[in-house]
Amino acid sequence: MTENPGSLLPVAFQAAATASEIILASPPPVFAEKTGWDVGVELAVESAIRSRLAAETPDIGFLSEEEERAGKPGAEWVWALGPIDFTSDFARSIPLCAISLALLHHGYPVLGVIDAPFLHKRYHAVEGQGAYLGDKRLVASSAADLRDAIVAIGEYPVGKDSDRRSQLRLAARIQLAPRVHRVRMLGTAVLDLAWVAEGQRDASVTLGHKPWGIAAGVIIAREAGATVVENDSPHACGSAATIAGPLPLIAELSPLIQAIDTADLALNGS
């Protein structure tokens, strides 16, 4: 395995292009919305990308939603794939969905690609080389006051224990609403981070997202100049919260989100 992650950017681009082709050729009405966490087109994307990456980078592990056990986030080199974020939007022909692919080194993203096929946008970043939308270099917001900020917050959860966790997300939104200029909840966590990188959002807050769905957005936001943390510590693969934005906003957001996490632990009996 090369120590130069940038050399694998063409591989990641081709994988993202393959995923986009599958999605664009698969009309959403053919597929039912997820039951549990399975949807036909998502499995097709994952299978195609895993096969391509295994052929081109056989020494790198693979981590994804449907085959979580295929890789370990803390291994030396791992591809982390989010096949479609947000599947419910795709199932309803809403264009706010994206493929995310990241290369992790000891659990930290060093390369990331986000492809939004219906928006015709592709974001990418390599550690130390900046973040880009196509050929345009991205610069994150420099907002210094939360009262002037547009803040994105992740969607409400579904599945096991979702009622309680939805209450915690609601609590986070209630805490944010009177303190910020606007709160936005569009559902696609990786695009929230891409928009932070692009300066369309001043900050974003995501709670409880899996590493394969967030890692590409983390490095793209970082390389655009945003700070990305889990509350008051640096963000890592497996972090329970992802807070991204300019450092002054992080200083205001982290205590609010940490209070929500504390409530979550208390409700869990931990």
C-alpha positions as CSV (number, residue, x, y, z in Angstrom):
1,M,0.0,0.0,0.0
2,T,1.4,3.4,-1.0
3,E,1.9,6.0,1.7
4,N,0.6,8.6,-0.8
5,P,-3.2,8.6,-0.5
6,G,-3.5,11.1,-3.4
7,S,-2.3,8.5,-5.8
8,L,-5.6,6.7,-5.2
9,L,-7.8,9.6,-6.0
10,P,-8.4,8.4,-9.6
11,V,-9.5,5.0,-8.2
12,A,-11.9,6.8,-5.9
13,F,-13.2,8.9,-8.7
14,Q,-13.9,5.9,-10.9
15,A,-15.6,4.1,-8.0
16,A,-17.8,7.1,-7.4
17,A,-18.6,7.4,-11.2
18,T,-19.6,3.7,-11.2
19,A,-21.9,4.2,-8.3
20,S,-23.5,7.3,-9.9
21,E,-24.1,5.4,-13.1
22,I,-25.9,2.6,-11.2
23,I,-28.1,5.1,-9.3
24,L,-28.9,7.2,-12.4
25,A,-29.9,4.1,-14.3
26,S,-32.1,2.8,-11.5
27,P,-35.5,4.7,-11.5
28,P,-36.5,5.0,-7.8
29,P,-40.1,3.7,-8.4
30,V,-38.6,0.3,-9.1
31,F,-37.3,0.1,-5.6
32,A,-39.2,0.1,-2.3
33,E,-38.0,2.3,0.5
34,K,-35.8,0.5,2.9
35,T,-37.2,-2.1,5.1
36,G,-34.8,-2.2,8.0
37,W,-31.6,-1.1,6.2
38,D,-31.8,-2.9,2.8
39,V,-32.7,-1.5,-0.6
40,G,-31.9,-3.1,-3.9
41,V,-30.0,-0.3,-5.5
42,E,-27.9,0.3,-2.4
43,L,-26.8,-3.3,-2.5
44,A,-26.0,-3.1,-6.2
45,V,-23.9,0.0,-5.6
46,E,-22.0,-1.6,-2.7
47,S,-21.4,-4.8,-4.6
48,A,-20.1,-3.0,-7.6
49,I,-17.8,-0.7,-5.7
50,R,-16.5,-3.4,-3.4
51,S,-15.6,-5.6,-6.4
52,R,-13.9,-2.7,-8.2
53,L,-11.8,-1.6,-5.2
54,A,-10.9,-5.2,-4.4
55,A,-9.5,-5.6,-7.9
56,E,-7.6,-2.3,-7.9
57,T,-6.5,-2.1,-4.3
58,P,-6.5,-5.7,-3.0
59,D,-4.4,-4.8,0.1
60,I,-6.9,-2.3,1.4
61,G,-9.9,-3.3,3.6
62,F,-13.5,-2.4,3.0
63,L,-16.1,-1.1,5.3
64,S,-19.7,-0.4,4.4
65,E,-23.3,-0.4,5.6
66,E,-24.5,-3.7,4.3
67,E,-21.2,-5.6,4.9
68,E,-20.0,-4.0,8.1
69,R,-17.9,-7.0,9.1
70,A,-15.8,-6.8,5.9
71,G,-13.4,-4.3,7.4
72,K,-12.3,-2.8,10.7
73,P,-12.3,1.0,11.0
74,G,-9.0,1.0,13.0
75,A,-7.1,-1.1,10.5
76,E,-4.1,0.5,8.8
77,W,-5.8,1.1,5.4
78,V,-9.6,0.8,4.8
79,W,-12.1,2.1,2.2
80,A,-15.3,3.3,3.9
81,L,-18.3,3.5,1.6
82,G,-21.7,5.1,2.2
83,P,-23.6,3.7,-0.8
84,I,-26.5,6.1,-0.8
85,D,-27.1,8.9,1.8
86,F,-30.0,9.5,2.1
87,T,-31.9,6.4,0.8
88,S,-35.4,7.7,1.7
89,D,-34.8,10.7,-0.5
90,F,-33.7,8.6,-3.4
91,A,-36.8,6.4,-3.0
92,R,-39.0,9.4,-3.4
93,S,-37.0,11.0,-6.3
94,I,-35.7,13.8,-4.1
95,P,-32.2,14.8,-5.5
96,L,-30.6,15.4,-2.1
97,C,-28.7,12.0,-1.9
98,A,-25.1,11.2,-2.4
99,I,-22.4,8.5,-2.5
100,S,-19.5,8.9,-0.1
101,L,-16.2,7.1,-0.3
102,A,-13.3,7.7,2.1
103,L,-9.9,6.1,2.6
104,L,-9.1,5.6,6.3
105,H,-5.6,5.3,7.7
106,H,-5.7,3.9,11.2
107,G,-9.3,5.1,11.5
108,Y,-8.8,8.7,10.2
109,P,-9.9,9.8,6.7
110,V,-7.1,10.9,4.5
111,L,-9.0,10.9,1.2
112,G,-12.7,11.5,0.5
113,V,-15.1,11.8,-2.4
114,I,-18.7,12.7,-2.3
115,D,-20.7,12.4,-5.5
116,A,-24.3,13.8,-5.7
117,P,-25.4,12.4,-9.0
118,F,-28.7,14.2,-9.3
119,L,-27.1,17.6,-8.4
120,H,-24.2,16.9,-10.8
121,K,-21.7,17.7,-8.2
122,R,-18.6,15.9,-7.0
123,Y,-16.6,17.0,-4.0
124,H,-13.1,15.6,-3.0
125,A,-10.2,16.1,-0.7
126,V,-6.8,14.6,0.1
127,E,-5.1,15.2,3.4
128,G,-2.9,18.3,3.1
129,Q,-4.1,19.2,-0.4
130,G,-7.3,21.1,0.1
131,A,-10.9,20.4,-0.7
132,Y,-12.6,20.9,-4.1
133,L,-15.9,20.9,-5.9
134,G,-14.7,19.8,-9.3
135,D,-11.7,22.1,-10.0
136,K,-12.9,24.8,-7.6
137,R,-11.0,25.0,-4.3
138,L,-13.4,25.3,-1.3
139,V,-13.1,27.6,1.6
140,A,-15.3,27.1,4.7
141,S,-17.1,29.9,6.5
142,S,-15.3,32.2,8.8
143,A,-18.4,33.1,10.9
144,A,-17.5,34.0,14.4
145,D,-20.9,34.5,16.1
146,L,-23.5,31.7,16.4
147,R,-26.3,34.3,16.1
148,D,-25.2,34.9,12.5
149,A,-24.8,31.3,11.5
150,I,-26.8,28.8,9.5
151,V,-26.4,25.5,11.2
152,A,-27.4,22.1,9.7
153,I,-28.5,19.3,12.0
154,G,-28.9,15.6,11.2
155,E,-32.2,13.9,10.6
156,Y,-34.2,12.1,13.2
157,P,-33.3,8.4,13.6
158,V,-35.4,5.4,12.7
159,G,-35.3,1.8,13.9
160,K,-34.5,0.5,17.4
161,D,-34.9,3.0,20.2
162,S,-35.7,5.7,17.7
163,D,-38.4,7.3,19.9
164,R,-36.0,8.2,22.7
165,R,-33.2,9.2,20.3
166,S,-35.6,11.4,18.3
167,Q,-36.4,13.2,21.5
168,L,-32.7,13.9,22.0
169,R,-32.4,15.2,18.5
170,L,-35.4,17.4,19.1
171,A,-33.8,18.7,22.3
172,A,-30.6,19.6,20.3
173,R,-32.7,21.5,17.8
174,I,-34.6,23.3,20.6
175,Q,-31.2,24.3,22.1
176,L,-29.9,25.6,18.7
177,A,-33.0,27.4,17.4
178,P,-32.9,30.6,19.6
179,R,-29.1,30.8,19.4
180,V,-28.5,30.7,15.6
181,H,-29.7,32.6,12.6
182,R,-31.3,29.5,11.0
183,V,-31.4,25.8,11.6
184,R,-31.6,23.5,8.6
185,M,-32.5,19.8,8.5
186,L,-32.2,18.2,5.1
187,G,-31.2,14.7,6.0
188,T,-28.1,14.1,4.0
189,A,-25.2,14.1,6.5
190,V,-22.4,14.0,4.0
191,L,-23.9,16.8,2.0
192,D,-24.3,18.9,5.2
193,L,-20.5,18.6,5.6
194,A,-19.8,19.3,1.9
195,W,-21.9,22.4,2.2
196,V,-19.9,23.5,5.3
197,A,-16.8,23.0,3.2
198,E,-18.4,25.1,0.4
199,G,-19.5,27.9,2.8
200,Q,-23.2,27.3,2.1
201,R,-23.6,26.3,5.8
202,D,-21.6,27.8,8.6
203,A,-21.7,24.7,10.7
204,S,-23.2,21.2,10.9
205,V,-24.1,18.9,13.7
206,T,-24.6,15.1,13.2
207,L,-25.4,12.7,16.0
208,G,-24.9,9.0,15.9
209,H,-23.8,8.5,12.3
210,K,-21.8,5.5,11.2
211,P,-18.1,5.9,10.0
212,W,-18.8,4.8,6.4
213,G,-21.4,7.5,6.0
214,I,-19.5,10.4,7.5
215,A,-15.8,10.0,6.9
216,A,-15.6,11.5,3.4
217,G,-17.5,14.6,4.6
218,V,-15.2,14.9,7.6
219,I,-12.0,15.2,5.5
220,I,-13.6,17.5,2.9
221,A,-14.8,19.9,5.6
222,R,-11.4,19.8,7.3
223,E,-9.5,20.4,4.1
224,A,-11.7,23.4,3.4
225,G,-10.6,24.9,6.7
226,A,-13.4,23.8,9.0
227,T,-12.7,22.4,12.5
228,V,-14.3,18.9,12.9
229,V,-14.7,17.6,16.4
230,E,-16.7,15.2,18.6
231,N,-17.8,17.6,21.3
232,D,-14.5,18.8,22.9
233,S,-12.2,16.2,21.3
234,P,-10.9,15.7,17.7
235,H,-13.2,13.7,15.5
236,A,-12.3,10.1,14.8
237,C,-13.9,7.0,13.2
238,G,-16.6,5.9,15.5
239,S,-17.2,9.3,17.1
240,A,-20.8,9.6,18.4
241,A,-21.1,13.2,17.3
242,T,-19.7,15.2,14.4
243,I,-19.6,19.0,14.8
244,A,-18.1,20.9,11.9
245,G,-17.5,24.7,11.4
246,P,-15.2,27.6,12.3
247,L,-13.5,27.3,15.6
248,P,-15.5,30.2,17.3
249,L,-18.8,28.4,16.4
250,I,-17.4,25.0,17.6
251,A,-16.6,26.6,21.0
252,E,-20.3,27.6,21.3
253,L,-21.8,24.4,19.8
254,S,-19.8,21.8,21.6
255,P,-21.2,22.5,25.1
256,L,-24.8,22.3,23.8
257,I,-24.2,19.0,22.0
258,Q,-22.2,17.6,25.0
259,A,-25.3,18.2,27.2
260,I,-27.4,16.2,24.8
261,D,-24.9,13.4,24.8
262,T,-24.8,13.4,28.6
263,A,-28.6,13.0,28.6
264,D,-28.3,10.2,26.1
265,L,-25.9,8.3,28.3
266,A,-28.1,8.9,31.3
267,L,-31.1,7.5,29.5
268,N,-29.0,4.5,28.4
269,G,-28.1,3.8,32.0
270,S,-24.4,4.1,31.2
